Amino acid sequence: MTLLFLEALGAGLILVFIIWWTMFSGRKGGEPRRDEPAQPEDSEPK
């Protein structure tokens, strides 16, 4: 029973680490700025 608990705890810690890594390991200054102005999504080219 203890072994199952330790295995589940290890899997949970790995899951939390993966989530933390993907959330907080990006670029130091965030995303780079874009030079071109953003276009509205619902406008279609004519």
PDBQT receptor file of N, H, CA, C and O in Angstrom, charges set to zero:
ATOM      1  N   MET A   1       0.829  -1.202   0.000  1.00  0.00    +0.000 N 
ATOM      2  CA  MET A   1       0.000   0.000   0.000  1.00  0.00    +0.000 C 
ATOM      3  C   MET A   1       0.873   1.265   0.000  1.00  0.00    +0.000 C 
ATOM      4  O   MET A   1       0.578   2.242  -0.689  1.00  0.00    +0.000 OA
ATOM      5  N   THR A   2       1.939   1.219   0.781  1.00  0.00    +0.000 N 
ATOM      6  H   THR A   2       2.179   0.426   1.340  1.00  0.00    +0.000 HD
ATOM      7  CA  THR A   2       2.844   2.366   0.831  1.00  0.00    +0.000 C 
ATOM      8  C   THR A   2       3.497   2.604  -0.521  1.00  0.00    +0.000 C 
ATOM      9  O   THR A   2       3.685   3.748  -0.935  1.00  0.00    +0.000 OA
ATOM     10  N   LEU A   3       3.841   1.523  -1.205  1.00  0.00    +0.000 N 
ATOM     11  H   LEU A   3       3.688   0.594  -0.868  1.00  0.00    +0.000 HD
ATOM     12  CA  LEU A   3       4.463   1.655  -2.518  1.00  0.00    +0.000 C 
ATOM     13  C   LEU A   3       3.512   2.322  -3.512  1.00  0.00    +0.000 C 
ATOM     14  O   LEU A   3       3.947   3.149  -4.313  1.00  0.00    +0.000 OA
ATOM     15  N   LEU A   4       2.235   1.981  -3.474  1.00  0.00    +0.000 N 
ATOM     16  H   LEU A   4       1.882   1.310  -2.823  1.00  0.00    +0.000 HD
ATOM     17  CA  LEU A   4       1.256   2.614  -4.360  1.00  0.00    +0.000 C 
ATOM     18  C   LEU A   4       1.122   4.107  -4.044  1.00  0.00    +0.000 C 
ATOM     19  O   LEU A   4       1.019   4.938  -4.947  1.00  0.00    +0.000 OA
ATOM     20  N   PHE A   5       1.126   4.427  -2.760  1.00  0.00    +0.000 N 
ATOM     21  H   PHE A   5       1.210   3.751  -2.027  1.00  0.00    +0.000 HD
ATOM     22  CA  PHE A   5       1.043   5.828  -2.367  1.00  0.00    +0.000 C 
ATOM     23  C   PHE A   5       2.261   6.606  -2.863  1.00  0.00    +0.000 C 
ATOM     24  O   PHE A   5       2.116   7.711  -3.387  1.00  0.00    +0.000 OA
ATOM     25  N   LEU A   6       3.445   6.047  -2.704  1.00  0.00    +0.000 N 
ATOM     26  H   LEU A   6       3.563   5.150  -2.279  1.00  0.00    +0.000 HD
ATOM     27  CA  LEU A   6       4.657   6.711  -3.160  1.00  0.00    +0.000 C 
ATOM     28  C   LEU A   6       4.671   6.875  -4.679  1.00  0.00    +0.000 C 
ATOM     29  O   LEU A   6       5.125   7.898  -5.191  1.00  0.00    +0.000 OA
ATOM     30  N   GLU A   7       4.181   5.883  -5.386  1.00  0.00    +0.000 N 
ATOM     31  H   GLU A   7       3.812   5.052  -4.970  1.00  0.00    +0.000 HD
ATOM     32  CA  GLU A   7       4.123   5.964  -6.846  1.00  0.00    +0.000 C 
ATOM     33  C   GLU A   7       3.140   7.050  -7.292  1.00  0.00    +0.000 C 
ATOM     34  O   GLU A   7       3.434   7.817  -8.208  1.00  0.00    +0.000 OA
ATOM     35  N   ALA A   8       1.989   7.112  -6.649  1.00  0.00    +0.000 N 
ATOM     36  H   ALA A   8       1.751   6.488  -5.904  1.00  0.00    +0.000 HD
ATOM     37  CA  ALA A   8       1.004   8.144  -6.984  1.00  0.00    +0.000 C 
ATOM     38  C   ALA A   8       1.540   9.532  -6.632  1.00  0.00    +0.000 C 
ATOM     39  O   ALA A   8       1.323  10.488  -7.377  1.00  0.00    +0.000 OA
ATOM     40  N   LEU A   9       2.229   9.642  -5.516  1.00  0.00    +0.000 N 
ATOM     41  H   LEU A   9       2.405   8.865  -4.911  1.00  0.00    +0.000 HD
ATOM     42  CA  LEU A   9       2.822  10.918  -5.125  1.00  0.00    +0.000 C 
ATOM     43  C   LEU A   9       3.881  11.356  -6.135  1.00  0.00    +0.000 C 
ATOM     44  O   LEU A   9       3.934  12.527  -6.511  1.00  0.00    +0.000 OA
ATOM     45  N   GLY A  10       4.714  10.429  -6.570  1.00  0.00    +0.000 N 
ATOM     46  H   GLY A  10       4.671   9.478  -6.265  1.00  0.00    +0.000 HD
ATOM     47  CA  GLY A  10       5.733  10.744  -7.571  1.00  0.00    +0.000 C 
ATOM     48  C   GLY A  10       5.117  11.181  -8.892  1.00  0.00    +0.000 C 
ATOM     49  O   GLY A  10       5.587  12.133  -9.516  1.00  0.00    +0.000 OA
ATOM     50  N   ALA A  11       4.064  10.488  -9.320  1.00  0.00    +0.000 N 
ATOM     51  H   ALA A  11       3.682   9.715  -8.813  1.00  0.00    +0.000 HD
ATOM     52  CA  ALA A  11       3.398  10.869 -10.570  1.00  0.00    +0.000 C 
ATOM     53  C   ALA A  11       2.763  12.251 -10.443  1.00  0.00    +0.000 C 
ATOM     54  O   ALA A  11       2.801  13.044 -11.384  1.00  0.00    +0.000 OA
ATOM     55  N   GLY A  12       2.181  12.538  -9.286  1.00  0.00    +0.000 N 
ATOM     56  H   GLY A  12       2.150  11.894  -8.521  1.00  0.00    +0.000 HD
ATOM     57  CA  GLY A  12       1.591  13.856  -9.067  1.00  0.00    +0.000 C 
ATOM     58  C   GLY A  12       2.637  14.953  -9.077  1.00  0.00    +0.000 C 
ATOM     59  O   GLY A  12       2.409  16.027  -9.633  1.00  0.00    +0.000 OA
ATOM     60  N   LEU A  13       3.784  14.690  -8.464  1.00  0.00    +0.000 N 
ATOM     61  H   LEU A  13       3.969  13.817  -8.013  1.00  0.00    +0.000 HD
ATOM     62  CA  LEU A  13       4.855  15.686  -8.458  1.00  0.00    +0.000 C 
ATOM     63  C   LEU A  13       5.396  15.938  -9.859  1.00  0.00    +0.000 C 
ATOM     64  O   LEU A  13       5.692  17.076 -10.223  1.00  0.00    +0.000 OA
ATOM     65  N   ILE A  14       5.522  14.876 -10.638  1.00  0.00    +0.000 N 
ATOM     66  H   ILE A  14       5.281  13.952 -10.342  1.00  0.00    +0.000 HD
ATOM     67  CA  ILE A  14       5.973  15.042 -12.031  1.00  0.00    +0.000 C 
ATOM     68  C   ILE A  14       4.953  15.861 -12.823  1.00  0.00    +0.000 C 
ATOM     69  O   ILE A  14       5.335  16.716 -13.622  1.00  0.00    +0.000 OA
ATOM     70  N   LEU A  15       3.676  15.612 -12.612  1.00  0.00    +0.000 N 
ATOM     71  H   LEU A  15       3.365  14.918 -11.963  1.00  0.00    +0.000 HD
ATOM     72  CA  LEU A  15       2.627  16.363 -13.297  1.00  0.00    +0.000 C 
ATOM     73  C   LEU A  15       2.684  17.844 -12.927  1.00  0.00    +0.000 C 
ATOM     74  O   LEU A  15       2.607  18.710 -13.800  1.00  0.00    +0.000 OA
ATOM     75  N   VAL A  16       2.818  18.131 -11.637  1.00  0.00    +0.000 N 
ATOM     76  H   VAL A  16       2.880  17.428 -10.929  1.00  0.00    +0.000 HD
ATOM     77  CA  VAL A  16       2.903  19.522 -11.190  1.00  0.00    +0.000 C 
ATOM     78  C   VAL A  16       4.153  20.185 -11.760  1.00  0.00    +0.000 C 
ATOM     79  O   VAL A  16       4.101  21.347 -12.161  1.00  0.00    +0.000 OA
ATOM     80  N   PHE A  17       5.270  19.468 -11.802  1.00  0.00    +0.000 N 
ATOM     81  H   PHE A  17       5.312  18.524 -11.476  1.00  0.00    +0.000 HD
ATOM     82  CA  PHE A  17       6.496  20.027 -12.357  1.00  0.00    +0.000 C 
ATOM     83  C   PHE A  17       6.333  20.347 -13.839  1.00  0.00    +0.000 C 
ATOM     84  O   PHE A  17       6.777  21.404 -14.290  1.00  0.00    +0.000 OA
ATOM     85  N   ILE A  18       5.714  19.468 -14.594  1.00  0.00    +0.000 N 
ATOM     86  H   ILE A  18       5.354  18.610 -14.228  1.00  0.00    +0.000 HD
ATOM     87  CA  ILE A  18       5.506  19.713 -16.028  1.00  0.00    +0.000 C 
ATOM     88  C   ILE A  18       4.626  20.935 -16.230  1.00  0.00    +0.000 C 
ATOM     89  O   ILE A  18       4.906  21.756 -17.103  1.00  0.00    +0.000 OA
ATOM     90  N   ILE A  19       3.566  21.071 -15.441  1.00  0.00    +0.000 N 
ATOM     91  H   ILE A  19       3.338  20.403 -14.732  1.00  0.00    +0.000 HD
ATOM     92  CA  ILE A  19       2.682  22.228 -15.562  1.00  0.00    +0.000 C 
ATOM     93  C   ILE A  19       3.436  23.502 -15.197  1.00  0.00    +0.000 C 
ATOM     94  O   ILE A  19       3.322  24.509 -15.896  1.00  0.00    +0.000 OA
ATOM     95  N   TRP A  20       4.210  23.468 -14.106  1.00  0.00    +0.000 N 
ATOM     96  H   TRP A  20       4.303  22.650 -13.539  1.00  0.00    +0.000 HD
ATOM     97  CA  TRP A  20       4.983  24.638 -13.694  1.00  0.00    +0.000 C 
ATOM     98  C   TRP A  20       5.992  25.019 -14.777  1.00  0.00    +0.000 C 
ATOM     99  O   TRP A  20       6.161  26.196 -15.094  1.00  0.00    +0.000 OA
ATOM    100  N   TRP A  21       6.650  24.026 -15.332  1.00  0.00    +0.000 N 
ATOM    101  H   TRP A  21       6.513  23.070 -15.075  1.00  0.00    +0.000 HD
ATOM    102  CA  TRP A  21       7.682  24.282 -16.344  1.00  0.00    +0.000 C 
ATOM    103  C   TRP A  21       7.078  24.957 -17.574  1.00  0.00    +0.000 C 
ATOM    104  O   TRP A  21       7.668  25.892 -18.115  1.00  0.00    +0.000 OA
ATOM    105  N   THR A  22       5.908  24.495 -18.021  1.00  0.00    +0.000 N 
ATOM    106  H   THR A  22       5.428  23.735 -17.582  1.00  0.00    +0.000 HD
ATOM    107  CA  THR A  22       5.303  25.079 -19.217  1.00  0.00    +0.000 C 
ATOM    108  C   THR A  22       4.738  26.466 -18.944  1.00  0.00    +0.000 C 
ATOM    109  O   THR A  22       4.652  27.282 -19.862  1.00  0.00    +0.000 OA
ATOM    110  N   MET A  23       4.355  26.752 -17.713  1.00  0.00    +0.000 N 
ATOM    111  H   MET A  23       4.425  26.090 -16.967  1.00  0.00    +0.000 HD
ATOM    112  CA  MET A  23       3.784  28.062 -17.413  1.00  0.00    +0.000 C 
ATOM    113  C   MET A  23       4.850  29.129 -17.191  1.00  0.00    +0.000 C 
ATOM    114  O   MET A  23       4.663  30.272 -17.610  1.00  0.00    +0.000 OA
ATOM    115  N   PHE A  24       5.958  28.790 -16.546  1.00  0.00    +0.000 N 
ATOM    116  H   PHE A  24       6.110  27.862 -16.206  1.00  0.00    +0.000 HD
ATOM    117  CA  PHE A  24       6.876  29.811 -16.075  1.00  0.00    +0.000 C 
ATOM    118  C   PHE A  24       8.275  29.751 -16.677  1.00  0.00    +0.000 C 
ATOM    119  O   PHE A  24       9.158  30.462 -16.197  1.00  0.00    +0.000 OA
ATOM    120  N   SER A  25       8.517  28.957 -17.681  1.00  0.00    +0.000 N 
ATOM    121  H   SER A  25       7.800  28.379 -18.071  1.00  0.00    +0.000 HD
ATOM    122  CA  SER A  25       9.874  28.876 -18.227  1.00  0.00    +0.000 C 
ATOM    123  C   SER A  25       9.972  29.522 -19.605  1.00  0.00    +0.000 C 
ATOM    124  O   SER A  25      10.771  29.084 -20.433  1.00  0.00    +0.000 OA
ATOM    125  N   GLY A  26       9.182  30.546 -19.862  1.00  0.00    +0.000 N 
ATOM    126  H   GLY A  26       8.533  30.903 -19.190  1.00  0.00    +0.000 HD
ATOM    127  CA  GLY A  26       9.218  31.211 -21.158  1.00  0.00    +0.000 C 
ATOM    128  C   GLY A  26      10.366  32.199 -21.251  1.00  0.00    +0.000 C 
ATOM    129  O   GLY A  26      11.319  32.144 -20.474  1.00  0.00    +0.000 OA
ATOM    130  N   ARG A  27      10.260  33.089 -22.201  1.00  0.00    +0.000 N 
ATOM    131  H   ARG A  27       9.486  33.133 -22.832  1.00  0.00    +0.000 HD
ATOM    132  CA  ARG A  27      11.286  34.108 -22.370  1.00  0.00    +0.000 C 
ATOM    133  C   ARG A  27      11.313  35.030 -21.163  1.00  0.00    +0.000 C 
ATOM    134  O   ARG A  27      10.294  35.249 -20.509  1.00  0.00    +0.000 OA
ATOM    135  N   LYS A  28      12.496  35.569 -20.877  1.00  0.00    +0.000 N 
ATOM    136  H   LYS A  28      13.324  35.391 -21.408  1.00  0.00    +0.000 HD
ATOM    137  CA  LYS A  28      12.649  36.445 -19.713  1.00  0.00    +0.000 C 
ATOM    138  C   LYS A  28      11.819  37.717 -19.854  1.00  0.00    +0.000 C 
ATOM    139  O   LYS A  28      11.226  38.173 -18.876  1.00  0.00    +0.000 OA
ATOM    140  N   GLY A  29      11.765  38.300 -21.057  1.00  0.00    +0.000 N 
ATOM    141  H   GLY A  29      12.246  37.930 -21.852  1.00  0.00    +0.000 HD
ATOM    142  CA  GLY A  29      11.022  39.545 -21.261  1.00  0.00    +0.000 C 
ATOM    143  C   GLY A  29       9.624  39.335 -21.798  1.00  0.00    +0.000 C 
ATOM    144  O   GLY A  29       8.973  40.297 -22.204  1.00  0.00    +0.000 OA
ATOM    145  N   GLY A  30       9.152  38.122 -21.813  1.00  0.00    +0.000 N 
ATOM    146  H   GLY A  30       9.681  37.340 -21.483  1.00  0.00    +0.000 HD
ATOM    147  CA  GLY A  30       7.851  37.830 -22.393  1.00  0.00    +0.000 C 
ATOM    148  C   GLY A  30       7.938  37.686 -23.902  1.00  0.00    +0.000 C 
ATOM    149  O   GLY A  30       9.020  37.503 -24.460  1.00  0.00    +0.000 OA
ATOM    150  N   GLU A  31       6.806  37.768 -24.543  1.00  0.00    +0.000 N 
ATOM    151  H   GLU A  31       5.927  37.916 -24.089  1.00  0.00    +0.000 HD
ATOM    152  CA  GLU A  31       6.768  37.644 -25.995  1.00  0.00    +0.000 C 
ATOM    153  C   GLU A  31       7.285  38.931 -26.640  1.00  0.00    +0.000 C 
ATOM    154  O   GLU A  31       7.039  40.020 -26.122  1.00  0.00    +0.000 OA
ATOM    155  N   PRO A  32       8.000  38.817 -27.767  1.00  0.00    +0.000 N 
ATOM    156  CA  PRO A  32       8.480  40.035 -28.438  1.00  0.00    +0.000 C 
ATOM    157  C   PRO A  32       7.317  40.824 -29.031  1.00  0.00    +0.000 C 
ATOM    158  O   PRO A  32       6.291  40.258 -29.408  1.00  0.00    +0.000 OA
ATOM    159  N   ARG A  33       7.498  42.145 -29.105  1.00  0.00    +0.000 N 
ATOM    160  H   ARG A  33       8.331  42.605 -28.798  1.00  0.00    +0.000 HD
ATOM    161  CA  ARG A  33       6.449  42.978 -29.690  1.00  0.00    +0.000 C 
ATOM    162  C   ARG A  33       6.404  42.789 -31.194  1.00  0.00    +0.000 C 
ATOM    163  O   ARG A  33       7.427  42.552 -31.838  1.00  0.00    +0.000 OA
ATOM    164  N   ARG A  34       5.214  42.896 -31.738  1.00  0.00    +0.000 N 
ATOM    165  H   ARG A  34       4.383  43.088 -31.215  1.00  0.00    +0.000 HD
ATOM    166  CA  ARG A  34       5.046  42.800 -33.185  1.00  0.00    +0.000 C 
ATOM    167  C   ARG A  34       5.034  44.197 -33.766  1.00  0.00    +0.000 C 
ATOM    168  O   ARG A  34       4.458  45.112 -33.178  1.00  0.00    +0.000 OA
ATOM    169  N   ASP A  35       5.672  44.372 -34.930  1.00  0.00    +0.000 N 
ATOM    170  H   ASP A  35       6.140  43.629 -35.408  1.00  0.00    +0.000 HD
ATOM    171  CA  ASP A  35       5.744  45.688 -35.558  1.00  0.00    +0.000 C 
ATOM    172  C   ASP A  35       4.443  46.063 -36.261  1.00  0.00    +0.000 C 
ATOM    173  O   ASP A  35       4.026  47.220 -36.215  1.00  0.00    +0.000 OA
ATOM    174  N   GLU A  36       3.802  45.094 -36.908  1.00  0.00    +0.000 N 
ATOM    175  H   GLU A  36       4.141  44.154 -36.945  1.00  0.00    +0.000 HD
ATOM    176  CA  GLU A  36       2.582  45.404 -37.639  1.00  0.00    +0.000 C 
ATOM    177  C   GLU A  36       1.394  45.478 -36.664  1.00  0.00    +0.000 C 
ATOM    178  O   GLU A  36       1.353  44.741 -35.679  1.00  0.00    +0.000 OA
ATOM    179  N   PRO A  37       0.438  46.359 -36.938  1.00  0.00    +0.000 N 
ATOM    180  CA  PRO A  37      -0.732  46.478 -36.041  1.00  0.00    +0.000 C 
ATOM    181  C   PRO A  37      -1.601  45.238 -36.121  1.00  0.00    +0.000 C 
ATOM    182  O   PRO A  37      -1.706  44.610 -37.174  1.00  0.00    +0.000 OA
ATOM    183  N   ALA A  38      -2.212  44.894 -35.025  1.00  0.00    +0.000 N 
ATOM    184  H   ALA A  38      -2.127  45.405 -34.169  1.00  0.00    +0.000 HD
ATOM    185  CA  ALA A  38      -3.092  43.717 -34.980  1.00  0.00    +0.000 C 
ATOM    186  C   ALA A  38      -4.381  44.021 -35.724  1.00  0.00    +0.000 C 
ATOM    187  O   ALA A  38      -4.950  45.101 -35.569  1.00  0.00    +0.000 OA
ATOM    188  N   GLN A  39      -4.843  43.075 -36.532  1.00  0.00    +0.000 N 
ATOM    189  H   GLN A  39      -4.380  42.197 -36.658  1.00  0.00    +0.000 HD
ATOM    190  CA  GLN A  39      -6.085  43.223 -37.267  1.00  0.00    +0.000 C 
ATOM    191  C   GLN A  39      -7.202  42.536 -36.495  1.00  0.00    +0.000 C 
ATOM    192  O   GLN A  39      -6.980  41.501 -35.866  1.00  0.00    +0.000 OA
ATOM    193  N   PRO A  40      -8.399  43.106 -36.540  1.00  0.00    +0.000 N 
ATOM    194  CA  PRO A  40      -9.525  42.433 -35.875  1.00  0.00    +0.000 C 
ATOM    195  C   PRO A  40      -9.761  41.049 -36.486  1.00  0.00    +0.000 C 
ATOM    196  O   PRO A  40      -9.619  40.865 -37.695  1.00  0.00    +0.000 OA
ATOM    197  N   GLU A  41     -10.113  40.101 -35.660  1.00  0.00    +0.000 N 
ATOM    198  H   GLU A  41     -10.228  40.250 -34.678  1.00  0.00    +0.000 HD
ATOM    199  CA  GLU A  41     -10.279  38.723 -36.143  1.00  0.00    +0.000 C 
ATOM    200  C   GLU A  41     -11.489  38.552 -37.034  1.00  0.00    +0.000 C 
ATOM    201  O   GLU A  41     -11.476  37.724 -37.945  1.00  0.00    +0.000 OA
ATOM    202  N   ASP A  42     -12.554  39.335 -36.782  1.00  0.00    +0.000 N 
ATOM    203  H   ASP A  42     -12.564  40.008 -36.043  1.00  0.00    +0.000 HD
ATOM    204  CA  ASP A  42     -13.784  39.123 -37.541  1.00  0.00    +0.000 C 
ATOM    205  C   ASP A  42     -13.815  39.884 -38.865  1.00  0.00    +0.000 C 
ATOM    206  O   ASP A  42     -14.789  39.759 -39.607  1.00  0.00    +0.000 OA
ATOM    207  N   SER A  43     -12.780  40.673 -39.191  1.00  0.00    +0.000 N 
ATOM    208  H   SER A  43     -11.989  40.775 -38.588  1.00  0.00    +0.000 HD
ATOM    209  CA  SER A  43     -12.751  41.349 -40.481  1.00  0.00    +0.000 C 
ATOM    210  C   SER A  43     -12.192  40.418 -41.538  1.00  0.00    +0.000 C 
ATOM    211  O   SER A  43     -11.205  39.717 -41.315  1.00  0.00    +0.000 OA
ATOM    212  N   GLU A  44     -12.846  40.425 -42.701  1.00  0.00    +0.000 N 
ATOM    213  H   GLU A  44     -13.647  40.995 -42.882  1.00  0.00    +0.000 HD
ATOM    214  CA  GLU A  44     -12.412  39.558 -43.802  1.00  0.00    +0.000 C 
ATOM    215  C   GLU A  44     -11.792  40.421 -44.897  1.00  0.00    +0.000 C 
ATOM    216  O   GLU A  44     -12.256  41.535 -45.138  1.00  0.00    +0.000 OA
ATOM    217  N   PRO A  45     -10.759  39.926 -45.559  1.00  0.00    +0.000 N 
ATOM    218  CA  PRO A  45     -10.186  40.678 -46.682  1.00  0.00    +0.000 C 
ATOM    219  C   PRO A  45     -11.188  40.789 -47.816  1.00  0.00    +0.000 C 
ATOM    220  O   PRO A  45     -11.944  39.856 -48.086  1.00  0.00    +0.000 OA
ATOM    221  N   LYS A  46     -11.188  41.941 -48.481  1.00  0.00    +0.000 N 
ATOM    222  H   LYS A  46     -10.574  42.700 -48.263  1.00  0.00    +0.000 HD
ATOM    223  CA  LYS A  46     -12.158  42.151 -49.569  1.00  0.00    +0.000 C 
ATOM    224  C   LYS A  46     -11.482  42.080 -50.916  1.00  0.00    +0.000 C 
ATOM    225  O   LYS A  46     -12.139  42.233 -51.946  1.00  0.00    +0.000 OA
TER     226      LYS A  46
